[in-house]
Amino acid sequence: MTDLPRPRRPWDRTRPEEREYFDLLGPGLVCVAPGRKPGASGAGEWSPPTGGAWVHVGEDGRVRAFSGKAEVGQGTRTALALVVAEELRVPPTQVEVVLGDTDLCPWDMGTFGSRSMPDAVPAIAVAAAGARGALIDLASGGTGMPPSDLEVADGVVRAASGTVTRPFADLVRGLRHLVIADPGTAPTLVSGWRQAGRPTVDLRAEEVVTGRQVYPSDVGRPAMLYGAVLWPPSYGARLRDAGLESARAVPGVTVVREGDFIGAAAANLPDARAALLEVDARWETTPQPAEREVEAYLRTHRAEGDDWDTDEDRVGDVPAGLARALVTVEATYRTAFIAHVPLEPHCAVAEWEGSRLTVWVGTQTPFRTRGTLAQALQVPEEDVRVIVPPTGSGFGGKHGGQIAGAAARLARAAGRPVRVAFSREEEFRHAYFRPMSIVDVRAGAARDGTLLAWSFVNVNGGAAALLAPYRIPAREVSNVLSRSPLPQGSYRALGANANNFARECALDELARAAGVDALELRERNLNDERLRAVLRRAAARAGWTPRNGPSGRGLGLAVGLEKGGRVATVAEVSVAGDRRVRVERIVTVFEAGAIVNPDNLRSQVEGAQVMALGGALFEAVHFEAGRMLNPRLSQYRVPRFSDVPRIEVELVDAREFPPAGAGETPMIAVAPAVANAIFDATGCRLRSLPLLPTGRLPEPTAA
């Protein structure tokens, strides 16, 4: 957690030359990489850029780099430190990366969508490369040697001949030197990396394993109180009225009502919760469909005013293509609402100093949260500081500022810092879920498996990975959003989970119907050579052979292309006599451009495989009348150690391409590979996730 003091105004809202870099960070050199859209507004005021980065080289030779991303367990901090270390030719341990502090970091839209590497790496590399050039210029001015005769290595600027060596610390001592990097500054070519691209242990690994890492749940402030919130009894319920007299009579408790918000703060959490039990709240609820009715509801209740419910892709004549096809498949595939289940539930600590607010919160969108807080609390945005300590996972579930707003309201009323955190049950009941999807597919192919026609409609799931990475001459692809009966939002890989599941299962069904090997069908129709390469490597490593029919043990494969990453997964399953299914082995080959930290990338991919197994096999939200019915880990099944198969991950380091994100794409081929393997083992085609909520195959139905 950053311990840097607060500037007069947030640096992203202040011109670079007006920022007090050296007052807060100490003398030295600062290089700023401008954001993507600098310029003046129509009113003649300076308009802050979006994105960018800055780097400070201090008198002690240490380097601080600033990016607007947040660290939620994905390893961004270490990856960016490696990039800075590469540009400045210093050890990564000499680099501190400051993330997710809205007063000190450049503006960023948020840490989601596998955008940390594509967004942050180019900017921070330019800032560090600009700092390297500035250090060389300083050494040149001090020695009279031309910059072309100088180089940076091991924290010094030296002559190629070795006759002159100037440590960074000596070059910047006493300076307050600000440099704006030319956006055209060329970072080190990936092919020339010496530190980035090598296996590196997370720079804070020791703090994590020893318990010294400070997460949002660990933040404490002097005289801090503990807050609790009165949440609605069901989704969509609105507060009609509330009697607070009894609650406010509880000694030592501050009770707040602002609009629909009611909360309490006390010296301990039990007292705060006890006060809320005294609130006489009257709620207005709206009818909500039951779980058994939800598919019909989603199909008939389209979201209003959303421009995503239009055709995404329409080419050729699909009915004519289907008529020409000798092999067709028509099926519906479904995925359930599922929960994020982060290791660390939502937590925030808020503290006011006069009219200025600081909130420590686990969020993936610190700058959006800053704006939300300013609007909700009716204070200027520059008076709100959001700090994101390293956070115990998000998976797309920590985009909002709901918990931060609760802590801020209570802290303002109590006049003391307040901590608000979800219990595990509150995390289940009052966060949002991955959307349920209903995907209707009609597909046709020639006898040899050549795809001819494709109709693909996703209801409610989202547009990620909606378009197929296959050559299909006639296709209609649509994404239709619905009015959900449950709160829904971003989830790791978004709609790519559902779209890839439906597509890769439908292709498997086509291959079976045509009598063509599933690997052969994909190779024949893929239109992406990088994806074809990972498919071949996965099949070879898994020992793929053409399938011969149910044997109680099966292989299934699937591929996916999303967020610049390519993935191929082969799953192996076994089925016992009692119809219990076990995933025995998963082989995944993944390519996402140049690899910055192979150790971390491998961990990301392995973690994605385990998380994807939960959604594939047994995770599902059960609900009635807008209320979750299984809001405990004893009721909501996530993968256990006993569920985890042998996982083999092969990484492809494609250095001719820039780094792409890796947090999401490795998930999307697991569920279809498992479903296809179950069919191979048993002849039973399962088209709904979770595939095995009881762990066993469903009993055959009578004809």
Secondary structure, 3 states (H helix, E strand, C coil): CCCCCCCCCCHHHCCHHHCCHHHHHCCEEEEEECCCCCEECCCCCEECCCCCEEEEEECCCCEEEEECCCCCCCCHHHHHHHHHHHHHCCCHHHEEEEECECCCCCCCCCCCCCCHHHHHHHHHHHHHHHHHHHHHHHHHHHHCCCHHHEEEECCEEEECCCCCEEEHHHHHCCCEEEEECCCCCCCCCHHHCCCCCCCCCCCCHHHHHHCCCCCHHHCCCCCCEEEEECCCCCCCCEEEEEECHHHHCCCCCEEEEECCEEEEEECCHHHHHHHHHCCEEEEECCCCCCHHHHHHHHHHCECCCCCCCCEEEEECCHHHHHHHCCEEEEEEEEECCECCCCCCCCEEEEEEECCEEEEEECCCCHHHHHHHHHHHHCCCHHHEEEECCCCCCCCCCCCCCHHHHHHHHHHHHHCCCEEEECCHHHHHHHCCEECCEEEEEEEEECCCCCEEEEEEEEECCCCCCCCCCECCCEEEEEEECECCCCCECCCCCCCHHHHHHHHHHHHHHHHHHHCCCHHHHHHHHECCHHHHHHHHHHHHHHCCCCCCCCCCEEEEEEEEEECCEEEEEEEEEEECCCCEEEEEEEEEEEECCCCCCHHHHHHHHHHHHHHHHHHHHCCCCCEECCEECCCCCCCCCCCCHHHCCEEEEEEECCCCCCCCCCCCHHHCCHHHHHHHHHHHHHCCCCCEECCCCCCECCCCCCC
